Amino acid sequence: MEYKLGIIGYGGMGSWHHKNSVKVPGLRVTSAFDIDQQRLKIAAENGLKTYDNVDEFLKNGDFSIVLVATPNNFHKYYSVMAMDAKKHVVCEKPVAMNLAELDDMIAASKKNNVLFTVHQNRRWDKDYKTVKKVLSDNLIGKPYTIESRVHGQNGVMHGWRAYQVAGGGMLFDWGVHLIDQMLYMVNEKVTEVYCQLFSIKTPEVDDYFKLILRFESGLSAQIEVGTYCLEKMPRWYVNADQGSVLVKNWECEGNVTRASQIVMEWEPEIVQTVGGPTRTMAPRPKETLEEIDLPKVQSEWAEYYMNIIAYLNGKEDIIVKQEELRRVMQVIEAAFESDKSHQSIKCLI
Ligand SMILES: NC(=O)c1ccc[n+]([C@@H]2O[C@H](COP(=O)([O-])OP(=O)(O)OC[C@H]3O[C@@H](n4cnc5c(N)ncnc54)[C@H](O)[C@@H]3O)[C@@H](O)[C@H]2O)c1
């Protein structure tokens, strides 16, 4: 069965969804609503039926799924309106401005018995799936720290992203992706949240943040996003009790290093190293280490929509679930609270 989709907010991401929809069998974008005539003109040139009135769009539009791709502060308004019009809704991330808004959206989906899910497309990123596979295949044992970083160099936040009222800032923009990835990879509750937000080049919102999550087992996850970091750090760095993994970039360069000999003998004498005399930090004998390639993973962002179509056809469970969205939003709220109070927040999320 073919499912038709109408887009609210035909901007950068709305038009990206349209372009990529051709890769999804059983999905066709038919219509767009926007408040900007220029964007509607582009949508019409791209073959869509366009609307500048949302009521008319929802009443007469030929589609059963709505994608909400406006600035963040309008997500709840349009999502609830579309669900009340009995449409399934796919909302862009971050799903909402806070947990209370998200709960209203979830309530609307239950009341109207329609799908409500969010475009957490970075669960299909290759770098992420690579790290997830290293851990789930138990290649390096039990992790004790996971570091996930995304660094930009431009020091610029585009358009509405620079303003609080629109739900701007990096914690909402990239943080929501990286927190979602982490919670979906570590199958444990978060017991502590510590966060520091900075406004380096963008006065009103955070354009750099450092977030530390502690999980039930003691595992520590650090998420760092910056927009003005001129030297780059690796995308992923994980230490576990039998090895480490480094994924340097989106191209998935890096490697896994495993210890072939877990317990090391003490050096009887202090070792003279380039860094001075030390036994603890002396280089490890090469024969006790094993370097292996990162596993190869296949992944396509189109799989996100394929899952939605399979769900609507009763063939698969939905991957991005409402209770997972709630957990991410709870972590974000705790992160804002931590930054404000300069304290870590104890929790069970
Ligand atoms: N999942 C991802 O990888 C990803 C990437 C980029 C953006 N996004 C998300 O997509 C959403 C849109 O971001 P963008 O980069 O496309 O922004 P954008 O500014 O390029 O586009 C937003 C569009 O919404 C329209 N709009 C603004 N206010 C509106 C209103 N009140 N009613 C109807 N239309 C309105 C604008 O005219 C514009 O066409 C955001 O929530 C953002 O976080 C997600």
The ligand as an SDF file (V2000), in Angstrom:
LIG
                    3D

 44 48  0  0  0  0  0  0  0  0999 V2000
   17.1000   15.3240   11.7750 N   0  0  0  0  0  0  0  0  0  0  0  0
   18.0340   16.1090   11.2820 C   0  0  0  0  0  0  0  0  0  0  0  0
   19.1090   15.6530   10.9150 O   0  0  0  0  0  0  0  0  0  0  0  0
   17.7560   17.5820   11.1520 C   0  0  0  0  0  0  0  0  0  0  0  0
   18.6410   18.4030   10.4480 C   0  0  0  0  0  0  0  0  0  0  0  0
   18.3190   19.7710   10.3100 C   0  0  0  0  0  0  0  0  0  0  0  0
   17.1660   20.2640   10.9110 C   0  0  0  0  0  0  0  0  0  0  0  0
   16.3550   19.4290   11.6190 N   0  0  0  0  0  0  0  0  0  0  0  0
   15.1420   19.9400   12.2640 C   0  0  0  0  0  0  0  0  0  0  0  0
   14.1930   20.2920   11.2490 O   0  0  0  0  0  0  0  0  0  0  0  0
   13.4100   21.4100   11.6700 C   0  0  0  0  0  0  0  0  0  0  0  0
   13.5180   22.5110   10.6190 C   0  0  0  0  0  0  0  0  0  0  0  0
   14.8690   22.9070   10.5160 O   0  0  0  0  0  0  0  0  0  0  0  0
   15.4380   23.5570    9.1530 P   0  0  0  0  0  0  0  0  0  0  0  0
   16.9050   23.5130    9.2510 O   0  0  0  0  0  0  0  0  0  0  0  0
   14.7610   22.9180    7.9980 O   0  0  0  0  0  0  0  0  0  0  0  0
   14.9270   25.0410    9.3220 O   0  0  0  0  0  0  0  0  0  0  0  0
   14.5850   26.0550    8.1260 P   0  0  0  0  0  0  0  0  0  0  0  0
   14.5860   27.4000    8.7330 O   0  0  0  0  0  0  0  0  0  0  0  0
   15.4760   25.7800    6.9480 O   0  0  0  0  0  0  0  0  0  0  0  0
   13.1030   25.6500    7.6680 O   0  0  0  0  0  0  0  0  0  0  0  0
   11.9810   25.8760    8.4850 C   0  0  0  0  0  0  0  0  0  0  0  0
   10.7670   26.0850    7.5720 C   0  0  0  0  0  0  0  0  0  0  0  0
    9.6260   26.2600    8.4130 O   0  0  0  0  0  0  0  0  0  0  0  0
    8.9050   27.3940    7.9370 C   0  0  0  0  0  0  0  0  0  0  0  0
    8.1950   27.9830    9.0750 N   0  0  0  0  0  0  0  0  0  0  0  0
    8.6840   28.8060   10.0310 C   0  0  0  0  0  0  0  0  0  0  0  0
    7.7330   29.1030   10.9150 N   0  0  0  0  0  0  0  0  0  0  0  0
    6.6120   28.4690   10.4960 C   0  0  0  0  0  0  0  0  0  0  0  0
    5.2930   28.4070   10.9890 C   0  0  0  0  0  0  0  0  0  0  0  0
    4.9120   29.0540   12.1060 N   0  0  0  0  0  0  0  0  0  0  0  0
    4.3960   27.6700   10.3130 N   0  0  0  0  0  0  0  0  0  0  0  0
    4.7520   27.0010    9.1830 C   0  0  0  0  0  0  0  0  0  0  0  0
    5.9730   27.0390    8.6560 N   0  0  0  0  0  0  0  0  0  0  0  0
    6.9120   27.7620    9.3290 C   0  0  0  0  0  0  0  0  0  0  0  0
    9.9310   28.3110    7.3410 C   0  0  0  0  0  0  0  0  0  0  0  0
    9.3440   29.2190    6.4120 O   0  0  0  0  0  0  0  0  0  0  0  0
   10.8800   27.3260    6.6820 C   0  0  0  0  0  0  0  0  0  0  0  0
   10.4940   27.0290    5.3690 O   0  0  0  0  0  0  0  0  0  0  0  0
   13.9500   21.7990   13.0370 C   0  0  0  0  0  0  0  0  0  0  0  0
   13.1600   21.2200   14.0350 O   0  0  0  0  0  0  0  0  0  0  0  0
   15.3480   21.2020   13.0770 C   0  0  0  0  0  0  0  0  0  0  0  0
   15.8170   20.9290   14.3600 O   0  0  0  0  0  0  0  0  0  0  0  0
   16.6300   18.1150   11.7260 C   0  0  0  0  0  0  0  0  0  0  0  0
  1  2  1  0
  2  3  2  0
  2  4  1  0
  4  5  1  0
  4 44  2  0
  5  6  2  0
  6  7  1  0
  7  8  2  0
  8  9  1  0
  8 44  1  0
  9 10  1  0
  9 42  1  0
 10 11  1  0
 11 12  1  0
 11 40  1  0
 12 13  1  0
 13 14  1  0
 14 15  2  0
 14 16  1  0
 14 17  1  0
 17 18  1  0
 18 19  2  0
 18 20  1  0
 18 21  1  0
 21 22  1  0
 22 23  1  0
 23 24  1  0
 23 38  1  0
 24 25  1  0
 25 26  1  0
 25 36  1  0
 26 27  1  0
 26 35  1  0
 27 28  2  0
 28 29  1  0
 29 30  1  0
 29 35  2  0
 30 31  1  0
 30 32  2  0
 32 33  1  0
 33 34  2  0
 34 35  1  0
 36 37  1  0
 36 38  1  0
 38 39  1  0
 40 41  1  0
 40 42  1  0
 42 43  1  0
M  CHG  2   8   1  16  -1
M  END
$$$$
